[in-house]
């Protein structure tokens, strides 16, 4: 089988997989999955990103340095998202507007 035929076959199967994942995403968005709804959607999106990067962008056949750069970018993005989630999970909450006392009346807030 020629290289062009193999690439065409890979592109066709990738297209079918992407359409299947898009359908799964649409169907699952209509269901009430509770707390699993966002991780499920992000997991499906990550699979679609991986397929597009590996097949259509040619990362599967790219040099090792390009794959390493992509891996580093993904790790940095995931760490930033993780730190945002960690910040939200560990943040101390107080009553709404507690830090804004006296601002509208012209008084200076007292130091903590």
TIVO-2410 file (N, C-alpha, C; in nm, 3 decimals):
# residues 112
REC num residu      c1      c2      c3 atome chaine
REC   1      X   0.085  -0.118   0.000     N      A
REC   1      X   0.000   0.000   0.000    CA      A
REC   1      X   0.089   0.124   0.000     C      A
REC   2      X   0.054   0.222  -0.077     N      A
REC   2      X   0.137   0.342  -0.088    CA      A
REC   2      X   0.118   0.432   0.034     C      A
REC   3      X   0.211   0.523   0.048     N      A
REC   3      X   0.206   0.616   0.162    CA      A
REC   3      X   0.083   0.705   0.155     C      A
REC   4      X   0.047   0.748   0.035     N      A
REC   4      X  -0.070   0.835   0.020    CA      A
REC   4      X  -0.197   0.760   0.059     C      A
REC   5      X  -0.207   0.635   0.021     N      A
REC   5      X  -0.325   0.557   0.056    CA      A
REC   5      X  -0.332   0.533   0.207     C      A
REC   6      X  -0.216   0.511   0.269     N      A
REC   6      X  -0.215   0.492   0.414    CA      A
REC   6      X  -0.255   0.620   0.487     C      A
REC   7      X  -0.206   0.734   0.439     N      A
REC   7      X  -0.243   0.862   0.501    CA      A
REC   7      X  -0.391   0.891   0.482     C      A
REC   8      X  -0.443   0.860   0.365     N      A
REC   8      X  -0.586   0.882   0.340    CA      A
REC   8      X  -0.670   0.794   0.430     C      A
REC   9      X  -0.629   0.670   0.447     N      A
REC   9      X  -0.702   0.579   0.536    CA      A
REC   9      X  -0.695   0.628   0.681     C      A
REC  10      X  -0.578   0.673   0.725     N      A
REC  10      X  -0.563   0.725   0.862    CA      A
REC  10      X  -0.648   0.850   0.882     C      A
REC  11      X  -0.651   0.938   0.783     N      A
REC  11      X  -0.733   1.059   0.792    CA      A
REC  11      X  -0.881   1.023   0.797     C      A
REC  12      X  -0.923   0.925   0.720     N      A
REC  12      X  -1.064   0.886   0.719    CA      A
REC  12      X  -1.105   0.827   0.854     C      A
REC  13      X  -1.020   0.739   0.910     N      A
REC  13      X  -1.052   0.680   1.040    CA      A
REC  13      X  -1.049   0.785   1.151     C      A
REC  14      X  -0.960   0.881   1.139     N      A
REC  14      X  -0.954   0.989   1.238    CA      A
REC  14      X  -1.080   1.074   1.228     C      A
REC  15      X  -1.125   1.101   1.108     N      A
REC  15      X  -1.249   1.176   1.091    CA      A
REC  15      X  -1.367   1.102   1.152     C      A
REC  16      X  -1.374   0.972   1.130     N      A
REC  16      X  -1.482   0.893   1.190    CA      A
REC  16      X  -1.475   0.898   1.343     C      A
REC  17      X  -1.354   0.887   1.397     N      A
REC  17      X  -1.337   0.893   1.542    CA      A
REC  17      X  -1.377   1.030   1.597     C      A
REC  18      X  -1.338   1.137   1.526     N      A
REC  18      X  -1.374   1.272   1.571    CA      A
REC  18      X  -1.525   1.293   1.566     C      A
REC  19      X  -1.589   1.243   1.463     N      A
REC  19      X  -1.735   1.255   1.456    CA      A
REC  19      X  -1.802   1.175   1.567     C      A
REC  20      X  -1.748   1.057   1.597     N      A
REC  20      X  -1.802   0.977   1.708    CA      A
REC  20      X  -1.785   1.047   1.842     C      A
REC  21      X  -1.668   1.108   1.864     N      A
REC  21      X  -1.646   1.180   1.988    CA      A
REC  21      X  -1.735   1.305   1.998     C      A
REC  22      X  -1.756   1.372   1.886     N      A
REC  22      X  -1.846   1.488   1.887    CA      A
REC  22      X  -1.988   1.446   1.919     C      A
REC  23      X  -2.030   1.333   1.863     N      A
REC  23      X  -2.164   1.280   1.893    CA      A
REC  23      X  -2.174   1.242   2.041     C      A
REC  24      X  -2.072   1.176   2.092     N      A
REC  24      X  -2.072   1.139   2.235    CA      A
REC  24      X  -2.077   1.263   2.323     C      A
REC  25      X  -2.005   1.366   2.284     N      A
REC  25      X  -2.006   1.490   2.361    CA      A
REC  25      X  -2.145   1.554   2.361     C      A
REC  26      X  -2.210   1.553   2.246     N      A
REC  26      X  -2.345   1.610   2.236    CA      A
REC  26      X  -2.444   1.529   2.318     C      A
REC  27      X  -2.438   1.397   2.307     N      A
REC  27      X  -2.532   1.312   2.381    CA      A
REC  27      X  -2.510   1.326   2.532     C      A
REC  28      X  -2.383   1.323   2.575     N      A
REC  28      X  -2.354   1.332   2.717    CA      A
REC  28      X  -2.385   1.471   2.775     C      A
REC  29      X  -2.386   1.573   2.690     N      A
REC  29      X  -2.420   1.706   2.741    CA      A
REC  29      X  -2.568   1.716   2.777     C      A
REC  30      X  -2.650   1.629   2.722     N      A
REC  30      X  -2.793   1.630   2.752    CA      A
REC  30      X  -2.826   1.552   2.879     C      A
REC  31      X  -2.734   1.467   2.924     N      A
REC  31      X  -2.756   1.387   3.044    CA      A
REC  31      X  -2.707   1.463   3.166     C      A
REC  32      X  -2.771   1.439   3.279     N      A
REC  32      X  -2.726   1.499   3.404    CA      A
REC  32      X  -2.626   1.405   3.469     C      A
REC  33      X  -2.499   1.434   3.453     N      A
REC  33      X  -2.393   1.350   3.509    CA      A
REC  33      X  -2.346   1.401   3.644     C      A
REC  34      X  -2.402   1.510   3.690     N      A
REC  34      X  -2.362   1.565   3.819    CA      A
REC  34      X  -2.221   1.620   3.815     C      A
REC  35      X  -2.142   1.579   3.913     N      A
REC  35      X  -2.004   1.628   3.925    CA      A
REC  35      X  -1.914   1.575   3.815     C      A
REC  36      X  -1.955   1.470   3.747     N      A
REC  36      X  -1.872   1.410   3.642    CA      A
REC  36      X  -1.891   1.478   3.506     C      A
REC  37      X  -1.980   1.576   3.498     N      A
REC  37      X  -2.010   1.637   3.368    CA      A
REC  37      X  -1.889   1.713   3.310     C      A
REC  38      X  -1.826   1.797   3.390     N      A
REC  38      X  -1.712   1.874   3.340    CA      A
REC  38      X  -1.592   1.784   3.311     C      A
REC  39      X  -1.552   1.694   3.401     N      A
REC  39      X  -1.439   1.606   3.366    CA      A
REC  39      X  -1.465   1.520   3.243     C      A
REC  40      X  -1.589   1.476   3.224     N      A
REC  40      X  -1.622   1.396   3.106    CA      A
REC  40      X  -1.606   1.479   2.979     C      A
REC  41      X  -1.657   1.601   2.982     N      A
REC  41      X  -1.644   1.688   2.865    CA      A
REC  41      X  -1.499   1.722   2.836     C      A
REC  42      X  -1.421   1.748   2.941     N      A
REC  42      X  -1.279   1.778   2.921    CA      A
REC  42      X  -1.202   1.656   2.871     C      A
REC  43      X  -1.240   1.538   2.916     N      A
REC  43      X  -1.175   1.416   2.868    CA      A
REC  43      X  -1.201   1.392   2.720     C      A
REC  44      X  -1.325   1.413   2.678     N      A
REC  44      X  -1.359   1.398   2.536    CA      A
REC  44      X  -1.284   1.502   2.454     C      A
REC  45      X  -1.278   1.626   2.504     N      A
REC  45      X  -1.205   1.731   2.433    CA      A
REC  45      X  -1.057   1.697   2.422     C      A
REC  46      X  -1.000   1.641   2.528     N      A
REC  46      X  -0.859   1.603   2.525    CA      A
REC  46      X  -0.833   1.493   2.421     C      A
REC  47      X  -0.924   1.398   2.411     N      A
REC  47      X  -0.910   1.294   2.309    CA      A
REC  47      X  -0.916   1.353   2.168     C      A
REC  48      X  -1.007   1.447   2.147     N      A
REC  48      X  -1.016   1.510   2.014    CA      A
REC  48      X  -0.891   1.590   1.983     C      A
REC  49      X  -0.838   1.660   2.082     N      A
REC  49      X  -0.714   1.737   2.061    CA      A
REC  49      X  -0.599   1.643   2.027     C      A
REC  50      X  -0.591   1.530   2.098     N      A
REC  50      X  -0.484   1.435   2.073    CA      A
REC  50      X  -0.493   1.378   1.931     C      A
REC  51      X  -0.613   1.343   1.887     N      A
REC  51      X  -0.629   1.290   1.752    CA      A
REC  51      X  -0.589   1.391   1.645     C      A
REC  52      X  -0.633   1.515   1.662     N      A
REC  52      X  -0.600   1.618   1.564    CA      A
REC  52      X  -0.450   1.644   1.562     C      A
REC  53      X  -0.389   1.653   1.680     N      A
REC  53      X  -0.245   1.680   1.685    CA      A
REC  53      X  -0.164   1.565   1.625     C      A
REC  54      X  -0.200   1.443   1.658     N      A
REC  54      X  -0.121   1.329   1.612    CA      A
REC  54      X  -0.138   1.300   1.463     C      A
REC  55      X  -0.260   1.309   1.413     N      A
REC  55      X  -0.284   1.269   1.274    CA      A
REC  55      X  -0.280   1.388   1.180     C      A
REC  56      X  -0.363   1.488   1.202     N      A
REC  56      X  -0.373   1.598   1.106    CA      A
REC  56      X  -0.253   1.692   1.112     C      A
REC  57      X  -0.197   1.715   1.232     N      A
REC  57      X  -0.081   1.802   1.243    CA      A
REC  57      X   0.050   1.726   1.225     C      A
REC  58      X   0.043   1.594   1.219     N      A
REC  58      X   0.160   1.514   1.193    CA      A
REC  58      X   0.256   1.499   1.309     C      A
REC  59      X   0.209   1.516   1.432     N      A
REC  59      X   0.297   1.502   1.547    CA      A
REC  59      X   0.345   1.359   1.567     C      A
REC  60      X   0.271   1.262   1.517     N      A
REC  60      X   0.314   1.123   1.529    CA      A
REC  60      X   0.441   1.097   1.449     C      A
REC  61      X   0.461   1.173   1.342     N      A
REC  61      X   0.580   1.156   1.259    CA      A
REC  61      X   0.682   1.267   1.278     C      A
REC  62      X   0.659   1.357   1.374     N      A
REC  62      X   0.747   1.472   1.394    CA      A
REC  62      X   0.875   1.432   1.466     C      A
REC  63      X   0.971   1.523   1.462     N      A
REC  63      X   1.096   1.502   1.534    CA      A
REC  63      X   1.071   1.499   1.684     C      A
REC  64      X   1.162   1.439   1.754     N      A
REC  64      X   1.147   1.425   1.899    CA      A
REC  64      X   1.145   1.561   1.969     C      A
REC  65      X   1.218   1.658   1.918     N      A
REC  65      X   1.221   1.790   1.982    CA      A
REC  65      X   1.085   1.859   1.973     C      A
REC  66      X   1.014   1.841   1.862     N      A
REC  66      X   0.881   1.900   1.849    CA      A
REC  66      X   0.781   1.832   1.942     C      A
REC  67      X   0.793   1.701   1.954     N      A
REC  67      X   0.704   1.628   2.046    CA      A
REC  67      X   0.733   1.668   2.190     C      A
REC  68      X   0.860   1.689   2.223     N      A
REC  68      X   0.896   1.732   2.357    CA      A
REC  68      X   0.841   1.872   2.386     C      A
REC  69      X   0.848   1.961   2.289     N      A
REC  69      X   0.793   2.095   2.308    CA      A
REC  69      X   0.642   2.090   2.329     C      A
REC  70      X   0.574   2.005   2.254     N      A
REC  70      X   0.430   1.989   2.273    CA      A
REC  70      X   0.400   1.932   2.411     C      A
REC  71      X   0.476   1.835   2.454     N      A
REC  71      X   0.456   1.776   2.587    CA      A
REC  71      X   0.478   1.880   2.697     C      A
REC  72      X   0.580   1.961   2.685     N      A
REC  72      X   0.607   2.065   2.785    CA      A
REC  72      X   0.493   2.166   2.789     C      A
REC  73      X   0.442   2.205   2.672     N      A
REC  73      X   0.330   2.299   2.668    CA      A
REC  73      X   0.207   2.241   2.737     C      A
REC  74      X   0.179   2.115   2.711     N      A
REC  74      X   0.063   2.050   2.774    CA      A
REC  74      X   0.080   2.042   2.924     C      A
REC  75      X   0.200   2.007   2.970     N      A
REC  75      X   0.226   1.998   3.114    CA      A
REC  75      X   0.210   2.134   3.180     C      A
REC  76      X   0.259   2.240   3.116     N      A
REC  76      X   0.245   2.374   3.173    CA      A
REC  76      X   0.099   2.416   3.182     C      A
REC  77      X   0.022   2.390   3.077     N      A
REC  77      X  -0.120   2.426   3.079    CA      A
REC  77      X  -0.193   2.347   3.187     C      A
REC  78      X  -0.165   2.218   3.197     N      A
REC  78      X  -0.230   2.137   3.301    CA      A
REC  78      X  -0.190   2.181   3.440     C      A
REC  79      X  -0.066   2.223   3.458     N      A
REC  79      X  -0.026   2.270   3.591    CA      A
REC  79      X  -0.095   2.401   3.625     C      A
REC  80      X  -0.111   2.490   3.529     N      A
REC  80      X  -0.183   2.614   3.555    CA      A
REC  80      X  -0.329   2.587   3.591     C      A
REC  81      X  -0.393   2.498   3.518     N      A
REC  81      X  -0.531   2.462   3.548    CA      A
REC  81      X  -0.539   2.396   3.685     C      A
REC  82      X  -0.444   2.311   3.716     N      A
REC  82      X  -0.440   2.246   3.846    CA      A
REC  82      X  -0.423   2.346   3.960     C      A
REC  83      X  -0.335   2.446   3.942     N      A
REC  83      X  -0.317   2.546   4.046    CA      A
REC  83      X  -0.441   2.632   4.065     C      A
REC  84      X  -0.513   2.661   3.958     N      A
REC  84      X  -0.638   2.735   3.972    CA      A
REC  84      X  -0.739   2.653   4.052     C      A
REC  85      X  -0.749   2.524   4.020     N      A
REC  85      X  -0.839   2.437   4.095    CA      A
REC  85      X  -0.799   2.424   4.240     C      A
REC  86      X  -0.668   2.414   4.266     N      A
REC  86      X  -0.619   2.407   4.404    CA      A
REC  86      X  -0.649   2.535   4.480     C      A
REC  87      X  -0.634   2.648   4.414     N      A
REC  87      X  -0.665   2.776   4.477    CA      A
REC  87      X  -0.812   2.785   4.514     C      A
REC  88      X  -0.897   2.743   4.423     N      A
REC  88      X  -1.041   2.746   4.451    CA      A
REC  88      X  -1.080   2.649   4.561     C      A
REC  89      X  -1.015   2.535   4.566     N      A
REC  89      X  -1.049   2.433   4.665    CA      A
REC  89      X  -1.003   2.472   4.805     C      A
REC  90      X  -0.894   2.546   4.815     N      A
REC  90      X  -0.839   2.579   4.947    CA      A
REC  90      X  -0.866   2.722   4.991     C      A
REC  91      X  -0.936   2.800   4.913     N      A
REC  91      X  -0.961   2.940   4.946    CA      A
REC  91      X  -1.058   2.951   5.063     C      A
REC  92      X  -1.025   3.037   5.157     N      A
REC  92      X  -1.112   3.064   5.271    CA      A
REC  92      X  -1.219   3.164   5.227     C      A
REC  93      X  -1.344   3.131   5.252     N      A
REC  93      X  -1.452   3.222   5.214    CA      A
REC  93      X  -1.504   3.291   5.339     C      A
REC  94      X  -1.547   3.413   5.321     N      A
REC  94      X  -1.608   3.489   5.429    CA      A
REC  94      X  -1.741   3.542   5.379     C      A
REC  95      X  -1.809   3.615   5.463     N      A
REC  95      X  -1.939   3.667   5.420    CA      A
REC  95      X  -1.920   3.765   5.305     C      A
REC  96      X  -2.016   3.771   5.213     N      A
REC  96      X  -2.002   3.857   5.096    CA      A
REC  96      X  -1.988   4.003   5.135     C      A
REC  97      X  -1.894   4.074   5.076     N      A
REC  97      X  -1.877   4.217   5.099    CA      A
REC  97      X  -1.805   4.251   5.228     C      A
REC  98      X  -1.744   4.153   5.294     N      A
REC  98      X  -1.680   4.180   5.422    CA      A
REC  98      X  -1.561   4.274   5.408     C      A
REC  99      X  -1.494   4.269   5.297     N      A
REC  99      X  -1.377   4.355   5.278    CA      A
REC  99      X  -1.411   4.492   5.227     C      A
REC 100      X  -1.537   4.523   5.205     N      A
REC 100      X  -1.576   4.650   5.146    CA      A
REC 100      X  -1.645   4.742   5.246     C      A
REC 101      X  -1.633   4.717   5.373     N      A
REC 101      X  -1.701   4.799   5.473    CA      A
REC 101      X  -1.644   4.940   5.474     C      A
REC 102      X  -1.730   5.037   5.472     N      A
REC 102      X  -1.691   5.175   5.485    CA      A
REC 102      X  -1.640   5.240   5.359     C      A
REC 103      X  -1.631   5.171   5.251     N      A
REC 103      X  -1.576   5.230   5.129    CA      A
REC 103      X  -1.673   5.333   5.071     C      A
REC 104      X  -1.802   5.302   5.071     N      A
REC 104      X  -1.898   5.393   5.012    CA      A
REC 104      X  -1.929   5.512   5.103     C      A
REC 105      X  -1.904   5.500   5.232     N      A
REC 105      X  -1.935   5.611   5.322    CA      A
REC 105      X  -1.817   5.706   5.336     C      A
REC 106      X  -1.706   5.678   5.270     N      A
REC 106      X  -1.591   5.766   5.277    CA      A
REC 106      X  -1.494   5.728   5.387     C      A
REC 107      X  -1.527   5.631   5.467     N      A
REC 107      X  -1.438   5.586   5.574    CA      A
REC 107      X  -1.330   5.497   5.515     C      A
REC 108      X  -1.218   5.495   5.581     N      A
REC 108      X  -1.111   5.404   5.541    CA      A
REC 108      X  -1.131   5.272   5.612     C      A
REC 109      X  -1.115   5.161   5.543     N      A
REC 109      X  -1.128   5.030   5.611    CA      A
REC 109      X  -1.018   5.015   5.715     C      A
REC 110      X  -1.051   4.949   5.823     N      A
REC 110      X  -0.952   4.927   5.928    CA      A
REC 110      X  -0.854   4.819   5.883     C      A
REC 111      X  -0.726   4.834   5.920     N      A
REC 111      X  -0.629   4.730   5.881    CA      A
REC 111      X  -0.658   4.599   5.952     C      A
REC 112      X  -0.620   4.488   5.892     N      A
REC 112      X  -0.649   4.357   5.954    CA      A
REC 112      X  -0.570   4.334   6.080     C      A
***
